């Protein structure tokens, strides 16, 4: 494995689409949280709501152990061809320790401690698109501009060339596979024109978080809390980019793997000016992630009846850092007498590389009969990125995944049912998420492939209070 420092070769991690993908937070958690669209910053009293607002821990008056399981089906559709992947997960396990005196009416009534392991996002997805004009060889030729014939190998790249920080790995692969040729004056062009192609992307992994929290209940009116969070990321993207003109063909296989651990903190407040009204607010610092990144790839081609197979000797491994967005939230929840409650929530995420993300959540819950509650929710989340940004690899980059995407706004709709007693809580929820991805195979592709994504999630939570 070749190991590098950031200053040696152009190793891109923190492109806008990388930060967007690795910073994603879905509406994942307890069944009540999912059923209400996560609109619980002002409600609290739920283990997943504590992630958004640690002050919600202050509403607990008893110890609690809770666990959540879910089954998710992620579907992508392009030109009526649908690909689906299902997976089972345990997105949440938590413990609450409540210390206080329920008979006390003023001062610090409760001091509560909380620990949880949470799933923030799943990266499991398959995308397959087919079409013309993907531009694999054209992109490689463009990246090779400015290099002389002496800079490039005549056949197989040597170890010295793979380690040369002025030559990108796609250039070495393209020349070794005879996809590009010298056009004079340090200019390069495709050897043949490819007319048709396909792009297959397989993503896997998850974004988890370990949380320790404290919260206090003051006068049964003010609730304050603090979270310390340690997020972890494991993300793998495998890409197969195939192009042909029925006589010649080329298949680019690439691997991009990221693993990392980080740190952030959050503070929160819930104010209850009257019994039927709660107002909540929270702030989370940006997350500093220490990342380990691995890249690898190969090109197999059939040009003029000759077969070529080119690959780096052992791939590439490097260390870097990523700063993910700061987040804040405000919410208001109203009690509808003995019937239930209605909550509105606005979330804001800011990152210097991306568009500010605005999220609106609406959740409602009604008591159907004694101990049984029905809830529903809706979420709209704007895109992290500007409309169809063009991502260009550096001329000396070691990454070999040429594709990029623009992910449009996401929407969620959910509903759930649950039973709550003094000892046991059992809940079930269903969630549907939909969004559109504008997928580009290369920077040379003029129009994107529109890929619809549809996610179905069934969530069950069981909690025991003691």
Buried (B, 14 or more C-beta within 10 A) or exposed (E): EBEBEEEBBBBBBBBBBBBBBBBBBBBBBBBBBBBBBBBBBBBBBBBBBBBBBBBBBBBBBBBBBBBBBBEBEBBBBBEEEEBEBEEEBEBBBBBBBBEBEEEEEEEBBBBBBBBBBBBBBBBBBBBBBBBEBBBBBBBBBBBBEEBEEEBBBEEEBEEEBBEBEEBBBBBBBBBBBBBBBBEEEEEBBBBBEBEBBBBBBBBBBBBBBBBBBBBBBBEBBBBBBBBBBBBBBBBBBBBBBBBBEEEBBBBBBBBBBBBBBBEBEBBBBBBBEEEEEBBBBBBBEBBBBEBEBBBBBBBBBBBEEEEBEBBBEEBBBBBBEBBBBBBBBBBBBBBEEEEBBBBBBBBBBEBEBBBEBBBBBBBBBBBEEEEEBBBBBBBBBBBBBEEEBEBBBEBBBBBBBBBBBBBBBBEBBBBBBBEBEEEEBBBBBBBEBBBBBBBBBBBBBEEBBBBEBBBBBBBBBBBEBE
